[in-house]
């Protein structure tokens, strides 16, 4: 059960009730329950009467009374309202700031509660407005949803302190005896005219409803965007903002947001708020004439507006943007006129304020989808696929509405599967929608048709980027000039974020279709691939050095582009550049994850590619061997390493030969052939000295140290020190981090836990500075064993925390051997004998399948744990549990272990 929010009131924070967010109910339909100060109570269902309250002038009252006195008054106010509402069967659905949302099973009960509450609180300093409305709301797992909740909140919002307003539906249930008819009013949710009544005959100022306006009545309620409405309302209330343009691509909801914001500030414009729809207009010369028509006048609209404070909403200006100077002149002639514009590009007028309308936030997008889905299928039940659907649609309101209409025939699961190609699916808008909004393709096409030839050509070529691009990349790949790129940003087809540019995926899909039809796709894709191959080649050797973090972060940022280029090269049959790119990314995949995907891509590139450049093939073979080893396939990795050595010798490429020898040393050692591994180390060191390369020489010393550790710790330490000196000379931070971990293991085996931990902490710092996830995981694993060795009571818990963090990183990296080491460590420390036996048996079996040797560091702990478990379990129980553990697959063992892990340590 969620914590009751009402039990922790926030007396000095006022946040209006948001009807787009379901109220916190638990259960569905009749019998749904809700968290409540008095415990858990049942929500009224069927015909329900809602009562909303809000304190008038709370900020001024706080300033007048001071925090202490205001806090006491507010607490008394809450207590009184709760007592009165409860007396008449009211259920407190939500409390936000000083506002109440209460549901009553009967309309007379709600009316009587409101009357009595107003009578009691009138004696205090707080003045409250109330709104009452009756309807048949939906109850879902999140609580009440639907238009009735919106209506009740809006009715309360247009009242004054001490006033109780009642909707026509409630009035029909209680009779008119105590009600005063205030006539028809338009609420600020832009709904149709609503007849509103007042409880009692007291005189109040006019209601805060819309007047002097032609704002259209939307067919559906406005959801979300509360923050944006507040920001725009504030801007429209400033004296220095006289032209405000909402920009964004088609389908982002600019019009709905502008309408809602205009309605919200209507009280500030005595001359009215007037909507000017420009989408149907074909001739820019007629813009001012349409403005006059919307105002209901003839001739020059400036003469009518004159000095009146008036708000004009010019909707869909992008296709008549050449008329922008006319709007500038109109604004100069009418000093109190404020112009609000929606357009896919700014007007570029003096004094213009630009407000970019982004797609919906994730929660708002989901709420919109669910609301629209229930409108076409009332029994629609949400699912975990809905957030994925919204994200796939860039959280664009139009795309979400079109997708939600499909739930009549498609489940969310099927809908998500079919969204691989969005544009053909997102059709079928309502018949009364503008033509350009009936399909997502038509919306984007509207913008595309307004572009010049140079803008169209650049837009299509930019679509080859996946995940964004830099200005340099656009210039190199697409021959972009800054002015044309800026124009695409202005026209909301490209977005800029920091130093990067990006395109919504819906727009990118349209542009890729057009690029394919243009016949230029092959050229654009090759230029894209060539640019990223060059960058990856240049950065690959830098990753290990002091600039490693910067290089890794660049590759991480551009990972989408790298994979897109590699996938296209494979599909188009360009084997050699595919091999080059895949091989260049090998070390990046090793330290940041993606080895399995990288391996599969490289294997595809190598199929039938032996006839291409032999050096490119041999280099890719080396990369593949390392990636295969990361998946735990020692024998295949060893075979590939042997092939790489033979090919590099045939090619006479001594640099590649040295790399292959170093890798072959490691695979040979993992196979248990330490004599040959030592001989290979000798060959590698000799070649490294000939080439004058101290980095590989350091790798040789590190490999020899690993082999020496089980039998001669002093010799291992000397070898590690030699390796550390080599790596520091060439500023190889990856080598430094790895060797520091090795020295930490030596310290631990010698019993110097303090020194071991210092080494591990330093290694961890170096690895984090360069973003080397594999070495971060190794350092955490070492710290885990150090914690386990310590005698303090928290040692085991701390150790398991470190192992779990290391496990998570190794899973992300796709490193099976290291993942198995972490699972084994957790099993060795588990206090539950059955859990320990399951994990240790699973690891033993999986290692046998992969031909992986067990690490020497954990041997004593594992053997001790097995012996302890045998003592705790009967022979029959132990054998049955051991057999069950050996039957676990890698995935099953991993999931079993994850359930044991605490939240990640910071």
N, C-alpha and C positions, 0 to 999 in steps of 0.2 A: 504494500500500500504506500502511495506517495506521501511525503510529509505534508501536513496540512498548512497551506500558505497563510491561512487566516490566523494561525496561532503566532505568527511573527509579523505583526503589522508594521508598515513603514509610514509613520505619521507625517513625515515632511516630504514625501516623494509622491507626486501626483502623476499618474499615467492613465489616460483615458482607456476605457474598456475597448478591446479590439475584437469585434464580432468575427473576424476571419480566423481567430484562434479558438478552437473548441474549448468549452469549459471542462474542468477536470472531473468528469464522471467516470465510473468504472462499471462496466456491464453494458448491455444493449437492450433497448426497448423498455417495456414495463419492468419495473424492479431494478433498474439501474441505480447505483448508489454513488454517493459523493462524499469526499472528505469534508468535515464540518467541525466547527469548534466544539460542539457537543458530541462528537463521535461520527459514526457513519449513518447517513440517513438516505431514504429513498427519494429519487427525483420524481416529481409529478410527471405524468405522461398523458398522451391524448391531447385534449384541449387544455392548454396551460396559459396562465396569465403571468406575464413578466413585469417586474417593477424595477426600474433603474433609478438610482439616486446619485446626486453629485453636489458637492459643496460649492456654493457660489463665492467667488472672490477669496479663495483659500490663501493665496499668496499674500494679499493685502492684510488679511486677518492675522496671518502668522507674523507679519511685520508689526502689526498693531499690538498684539498680545504678547509677543515674545515666545520663544520655543517652549518654555516650561508651561506657561498658562495655556498656550494653544494645544500642547500635547494633552493636558488634562481635559480641556474642552472636547477634543477629538475623541478621547477615550470614553468620555461620558456620552457623546453623540453615538458612538458605535454601540455602546451597551444598551442605550434606549431603543435604537432601531432594531437591534437583534431581539430584544424582549418583545417589542410590539409585533414585529413580523412573525416571530415564532408563535405568538398567541393566536394568530389567524391562519396558521398552517403554512407560513412561508418557509421555503428552503433556501438558505443562502448558497447560491451557486458559485459566486466569485466575489472577491473584494480586491480592488486595485486602488492603492492610495486611499483616498477618502470616499471612493465611490462603491456602492453596493449593487449587486445583481442578484435579485431574489425571484424565485419561481413560486407561484401559488396555484393550488389545485382549482380554485374558483375565482371568478372575477369580483364578486361582491366582497370576498375576503381580502383581496388585494386593495380594493378601494377603501374599505374600512380601515385597514392597516395604514394606508397612506394618510388618511384624514387624522387618525389618532396620533401618528408619529409627528406630523406637522404641528399638531396642537401642543405636544409635549416639548419638542425641541425649539419652538418659537420663544420659549422663556429663556433660552440661552443665547450665546453670541453667534452661533453657527446658523447660517441660512442655507437651506437645501432645496434644490429643484428635483422633481420626480416626474417620471414618465411611465405610463402603464399601457400595455398592449396585449391582446389575447390572440393566440394562434395555435397551430398544431405543428410544433417544431419536430425536427428529426432528432433522435437521440442515438449517438454512435458511441464508440468506446471512449472517445475524447470528451463527450458531453453533448450539450445542445448545439445544433448547427441549423442554419437556414435563414431565410429572409425575415422571419418573425423576430429573431434576436436583433438583427440590424434595425428593424423598424422601432422596436421599443427603445433602443439606445438613442436613435436619432430624435425621437419624440422628446425624450428627457433633455437632450442637448439644446433644443430650441426654447426651453422655458427659462424662468427666472427664479431666484431664491424665494422659497415659501409657496411656490406654485406647483400644482399637481395637474399634469396634462394627461388626457385619456384619448386613446384611439377610437375610431368609429366602431371597430369590432368589439371592443370592451364595452362601449356605451350601449350597444345593442343588447348586451347581456345584463346590464344593471339598471337600465331605464334612464330617462332624462331628468328625473325629479331633482337631483342634486347637481346636475351638470349644466354648464353654460357653453353654448355653441359658439366657437371662435371662428367658424367658417373654414374654407378650404385653404390649405397652405402646401407649398412645396418644401419638403425637407432637404437638407443639404446632402443627402445621399443621391440626389437627382432623380428620385422616384416621381411618379405621377402625383397630382394634387391629392392631398389627404385631408379629410375633415377631422378637425381636432376639437376636443372638448376640454373644458376646465372644471375641476372640482371646486365648487363654491363660487361666490359672486365677487370676490375681492378684485380690485383693479390692479393690473400689472402693465408694464410697458409692452409694446408690440412683440410678438414672438420673433425669435431669431430664425426666421425661415427665409427662403428665397423670394425676391420680388424684382420686378423690372428685369426680366431675363428671358431669353429664348433657349437656354441650355437644354439640349435634348434629354429625353427620358431613356436611360440605358435599359436594354432588355434584361440585363443580369446585374446582380449586386457587385459593387466594387470590393475587391478583396486585397488585403495586404497593403504594402507601400505606405504605411503610416508615417515612417520617417521622411520619405520623399515629399508627402503632402505637407508635413510640418515645415520642411525646408523651403518649399516653394511658397507656402503661405507667408513665411517670414520675408522672403525676397519681395513678394508682391506688396508687402506692407511698408517697404522702404521707400523713402522719397527719392533716392538716387537710382532706383531701378524703374526704368520706364519702358524698356524693351527686353523681354526675357524669352529666349528661344529654347525650347525643348528639342534636343537632337537625339537621333538614334536610328538604327536600321529598322526596316519595316517589321511589324509584328511585336515590337517591344512594349506596346501599350502607351505610346505617347499621348494619344488622344484621350484615353480614359483618365490618365493621370492629370492632364491639363484640365479636363472638365471638373474633376473632383477638387482640384486645387482652386479653380475659379469659384466654385460653389462655396468653398470653405471661407473665402475672403469677401463674399458678396456683401456682408454688412458694411464693409469699408468703402463701398462705391455707391454713392447716392444716385449716380447716373445710370446704374445698372451694370450687369455683366452680360455681354453679348457674344454669341458664338457665330463665326463666319466660316461655313464649310466651303473649302476651295477645291476639294478633290474633283468635283465634276467640271470645274472650269477649264476650258481649253485655251482661252486667250488671256495672257497676262495683263493686257490693257484694260480688262474689265474688273480688275480686283477691287478698285474703289467703288465701282457701281454695285458689286455684290456686298460690300461693307454697308453701303447705304440701304440696300434692300434688307439686310439683317437688322438694321436699326429701325426699319419701318419708315424711312424717309426717302425723299427724292432729291436729286441734285447732289451738291457737294456735302459729303458727310462731315467735313470740318466745321461747317456753319452750324450744324445740329449739335455737334459735340461741344464746340466752343470751349468754355471754361469749366464744364461739368467734369467731376471726377468719375471716370468711366473706364471699364475694362473691356478690351476687345480681345477675343480669342480667335486668332487666325489659324485655322486647322488645315494641315497638309499643304504647306507653302512651297515644297521643294520644286514642283514642276512649273511654278510661276515666279521663281526667284528673281527673274529679271525685273519684276515689279517692285523689288525691295526699296529702291529710291523713293517711290511714291509713298510707301509707309513711313519712311524717314521724314518726308516733307509734312505728312499728316501729323506726325508726332510733334514736329516743331511748331505747327500752327495751333495745336491743342495742348497747352501746358500741363493739364491735369489728366491727360489720357495716358493709360498704361496699356501696352500691347503685349499679349502672351501669344507665342507662336509655337506650333508644332511643325517640324520640318526635318527631313533627313540630312539637311545641311544648314549651316547658319546663314543669316542674311548678310553678314559682313557690313553692318551699319554702325555708325558712331554711337557709342553708349550701349551697345548690345551686350547683354549678359547671356552666356551660354550655359545650359544645364544638360549634361549628357544623361540620357535615360538608359540605365543598364537593364539587363534581364532581371527577372525576379530572383529574390533570394530563394534558397533551396526549400525552406519550409513554406514560403508563400506559393512557390510553384506547385508543390504537392497539394496544398489546400485548394488551389485553383483547379487542378486536375480532378480531385475528388469531388468538388462541387459540381463541375461541369459533367462529370461521369454520372453522378446521381440524377442530374437533370434529364439524361437520356435513358437511364436505367436505374430505377429507384432502389433496386436490391443490390446495387453495386457494392462490393466489399473490397476495401483497399488491400494492398499486398506489398511485400517488400520490393516488388519490381517497380512500383510507382515512382520512387525517387530516382531510380536508374533511368526510367523513361524520360522524366523531366530533365535530368542532366544531359541525356543524349540529345535532347531538343534545345540545348543551350538555355533552358529555363525561359524560353520566349513565350509570352502569353498566347500569341496567335497559334503557334505551333502546338502548344499544350491543349488549347481548345479544340483544334482540329483532331488531335490524337485522342482526346477524351471522347469525342463523338464516335470513335471506332469501338468503344467497349460494348456497344449494342451487339456486335458480332464477334469481337475478339477479346479473349481474356488478357489481362496485363502481361502475362508470360508470353503469349503468342504475339501480342503487339510489340513487345520489346524485341523479340526475335526478328520481326519484319522491319524494324527501324534501321537496319543496316543501310538501306537506301531510304532516306526520309521523304524526299520530294514526291515520289509517286504515291506514297501512302497518305500524305497530309493534304487531302483534298476534301471537298464536300462541305464547305462552309454554308451557313444559312443563306437562303435565297434573297433575304433582304440586306445582306452584307454587300458592300461595294465589290465590284468584280475583282479588284486587285487583292481582296482579302478572302476570297473563297478557296484559294489554294496557297500554300506556302511558296510554290514556284512563282505564282503570279505576283505575290508581294515583292519578291526579290527582283523579278523581271521589271517591275515598275521602276525600281531604282536603276537597274542596268540600262534601260532604254534612255535614261536621262544623261548618261555619260557620253563624253566625247570619245573619239576613236583611240587616242593615246591612253585615256583612263581605262577603257575597256581592255585594251591589250595588256596593260600592266596588271589589272585585277585578275585576269585569267592566269597569267604567269605566276603571280604570287600564290595562287592556289596550290602550287606544288609543295609549299612549305607545310609541314605538319607540326603544330605546337608553337607557331610564331617564328619571327625572324628579326634580325637586326637591320639597321640601315645599310651597313656594309654588305650584308648578305643579299639584300634586295638589289643593291647596285651591281654586285658581281654576278648574280644569277639572272636577274631580270633586266639589267641595264636601266634600272629605275632612276628617274631624276626626282629631286626633292619636291619640286612643285607638284608633279603629278601624284606622288605618294601623299603629299599633304592634302591634295584635293580629295583623294579617296577617304582619308581620315575625316575631312570636313563633311563628306557625304555619307558618313556612318557605315561605309562598307568595310573599312579597316579601322581597327582600334589600336591606340597606343597605350602601353602600360610600362612606365619606367623607360628603359632604353630599348624595349622590344615592341614590335608590332604584331598584331594577331587578327584573325578573321573568325567570325562565328562559324561553327562547323556547317550550319545550314547554308550559309552563304558560300562557304568553300565547296560544298557538294555541287551547288549550282554552277560555280565558276569552273570546276573540274569538268562537268558535262560540256560546258561551252568550249573549254580548252581542247577537249577531245574532238569536238566537231570542227574546230578551227584548223586542225592538222598540225598545230604547233606543239603538241604535248611532248613528243619525243625529244625535240630540241630543248624544251624547258626542263624536262626531267633529267636529261644528260647534264645540263649546266648545273642543276641542283646537286646531282650526285658528285660531279667533279669538284664542286666547291667544298663539299663536306668530306670527300676523300682527302683532299689536300689539307684541310684543317686537322682531320684525325691523324694523318701521317705526321704532321708537324708537332702535334701535342703528345703523341704516344711516348716518345722518350722523355718528355718533361714531367710526366706524372710522378715519377719516382723521386724527383728533386725538390728543391725549395719552392719552386713555383707549382708544385704538384696540386695543391688545393685549388688554385685558380684554374688549372687545366681540367681537373676533375669536375669542378662546378660548371665549366663551360660545356663539357661533354654531357653532363647530367642535364643541363638546360636544353641542349640540342639533341637529346636522345631520340625524341620523336622524329626529328628530321633525319637522323642517322638511320633509324630503322626503316623509315619510309623510303629512303634512297636505296637501301640494301634490298628491301622487298621488291621495289620496282626493277632494279637491275637484274635480279633473279628471274622475275616474270618476263622481262624483255629479252633475256638471253645474253646479257652482257657479263660473261663469267669473270673475265680478268679484273675489271673494276670492283666487282662484287667481292672477289677474293681479297683484294687490297683493303677494302673498307672493313670487311669482317676481321681480317688479321690485325688491322690497326686498333680495333676496338677490344681486342682480347683482354688486355690488362685492365682496362676500364670495367669490363664485365666481371673480371675476377674480384675487383675490390669494391664494386658497387652493386653487384647482383645482375642477374640476367644471363648467367652462364649457360643454362639449359637452352634458352631461346637462341642465344648466340651460337651455340653448338649446332643446333638444327639448321640455322641459316647458313653456317659455314659448310655443313655437310651437303646441303642443297647446291651451294655454289661449286663444290668440288666434284659433283657428279658429272662425269664426262668432260671435265675441264683440264685434263692432264696435258692437252695440246697447247694450252695458252702459255704465257710467259712462265718458264720453269721456275724462276726465282719467286714469282708471285705465288705459284702453287706450293713450293716448298715452305715458304713463310706461312701460308695458310695451314699447311700440314702441322707445323710447329704449334700454331695457335690452337688448332683443334685438339692436339694432344693434351695441352694444358687444360682446356675446357672439359675434356672427357675425364681427366683425372679428378677434376673438381666434382664430377658426378659419382666418384668412387670407383670407376672402372680402371683399376690399376693395370691389368694385362693389356687392354686395348690401348691405353695411354702409352704404355711401354713400347708396344709395337709401332705406334705412330711416331714415337720419339726416335726409334731405330731407323724408320724410313726417312725422317727428317735429316738425321745425321748422314745417311748414305747419299741423299740428294744434294746436301750442302757440300759434301766432299766432291761429288761429281761436278758441281757448278763452280767449285773453287771459291765459294763465298765463305771466307774465314769468320766473319762476324756472325753469320747465321750458324756456322758450324759450332762456334763457341756457345751460342745460346742453346743449341740442341744438345750439346754435351752436358751442360749444366742441368738441363731438364732430365736427361737420361740418367745422370747420377742419382737424381731424386727417385725416379721410378724404379731404378735398380735396387736402391736401398729399401724401398717399400716392399719389393718382392723378396727381401731377406738376403740378397746376394751382396754382402758387405764387402767381400774381397774385390769383386769387380767394381763396385761403387767407388772404392778407394782408388783403384787404378784409373777410373774415369776422372776422378777428382785431380789426379796427377796430370792427365792429359789436358784437362781444362785449365789448370793453373799455368801450365807451360805455355799454352796458346794465349791466355790472358796477358802473361808477361810479355810475350812477343808483340802483342798488339798494343801494349802499354795501357791497358784498361784495368784500373784498380777496382772498378765496380764488380765485374765478374770474379775477380780474384777474391773479393770479400764473400761472394756467394759460395765459392769453393770452401773457404775456411768455415763458413756457417754450416755447410753440409757435413764437413768432417767433424765439427763439434757435436752435431746431433748424433753421429755414429759413435763418438767417444763417450757420450754422457752415461750410458748404462754401466760402463766399466771403469772409466777414469775421469772423474769430475775435474781434477786439477788440469789435465790436458785439455778437456773440453773448455774450461774457462780461458786458457791461453789462446785456443783457437777462436773463441768468440771475441776476445780482445783484439786479435788480429783482424777479424772481420769488421769489427766496429771501427777500427782505425781506417780501413779501406773505405767503408761507406761514408765516413765523415769527410774524408779527403775529397770525394767526388760529390758530396752533398746529396747522397742517395737516402732520403728520409725513410723510404719504405724499408730499405735494408737496416737502417738504424733502429727503427721500431721493432723489426723482427728479431734482431740480435739482442736488444734489451730484454725482450721477453725470454730469449734463450738463457741469458745470464740470470734472469729471475728464477728460472727453473733450477739452474745449478745452485743458486743460493738456497732455494727451498730444500733441495735434496741434501744440502749440507747442514740444514737446520737453522739457517740465518733468515728467519721469517721477516724481520724488519727490513733487511737489505733487499730481500726478494720483493717485498711490497713496494719499496721505493723504486726498484727497477720497473715493476709493472705499471706504477703510476706514471713514470716518465715515458714509458713505451706508449701508454694510453694517450698521453698528451700529444706526442709526436704524431700518432696515428690519426687522432682527431683533427689536428691542424691540417693534415693533408687529405682528410676525408676517406682514409683507408679502412673501410668497414671490416674487412677480414682481419686486420691486425687489431682493430678495436675489440672484436669478438675474442681474439686470442688473449689479449690482455685481461679482459673480464674473466675468461676461464682460469687464467693463472691466479688472479685475485680470489677466485672462488676456492681454489685448492688451498691457498694461503689462509683464508678465513676458516676453512674446515680444519686445518692443522692447529689453529689457535685453541687454547683451552677454555676461553671464556664462553659463557652460557649462550651467547647470541651467535657463536661461530657458525653453527650448522645452518641457521636461518639466513645469515648473511651470505653464506656460501651458495645456498640454493638460489638466492636472489641474483647473484652474479652469474651463475650457470644459466638461469632462465633468460637473463638479458643477452648473454652470449648465444644461447640457442636461437632466440628470435632473430638476431643479426645473421647467423649462419643459415637459417631457413630462407631469409630474404636473399642471401647470396647464392642459394642453391648448392651450398657446400655440404654434401652428404657425409664425408668422413668426419668433419668437425661437428656436424649436428649429432652424429652418433656418439662422439666423445662427450658432448654435453648431456645427452640422454643417459649415458652410462654413469657420469658423475652424479647426476640427480638420483639415479638408482642406488648408487653407493652410499648416499647420505640419507636416503628415505628411512623414516622411523617405522613405517608399516612394512612388515616382512613380505606380505603378498605383493605389494606395489614394487618393492625392491627386486624381488625375484622375477616378476613380469618384465621389468625394464632390462635387467641385466641379461636375461635369457634372450630377449628380443635383439639386443645389440650384438650378442655373440653370434646369433643365427644370421643376421643381416651382414655382418662383417665376413662371415664365411662365404656367403653368396657372392660378395663383391671382391673376395680375395684381399681383404684389408687386414693388416696386422693390428693387434691391440696396442694402444700407447703404453709405454713403460711407466709413465708418470702415475697412472691410476691403478697399476696392478695390485699393489699392496692393499689399497682401500677396497678394491673390488673383491679380492680374495677374502679379506676380513669380513666384508658384508655378507658374502655367500655363506661363510662359516657360521656367522651369527644367525642368519635366516634358517639354516639347517637346524640350529639348536632351538629356535622358536617354533618351528613347524614340525609336524610329524613327517616321517619319510614319505608317506602317501601324499600328504598335502603339498610338500615341497616338490615332488616329482610331477604332480599334476599341474601345479602352477608354473613350473619351469617349462613343461611341454606347451602349455597355453601361451607363455611368453614367446617361445621359439616360433610359434605359428603366426605371430603378428607380422604384418607387412611393415615396411618403412613408414608409410602414411599412418597406419593404425598406432604404431609405437609413438610417432610424433604427436598425434592427437591425444593419446593417453597421457603423455608427459605434459603437454600444454595445460591440461586440466589441473595439474598439480602446481603450476607456477603462480606466484603472487603477481600483483601489478608490477610493471617494469620499474626498476630503480632509476632515480634521476641522476 
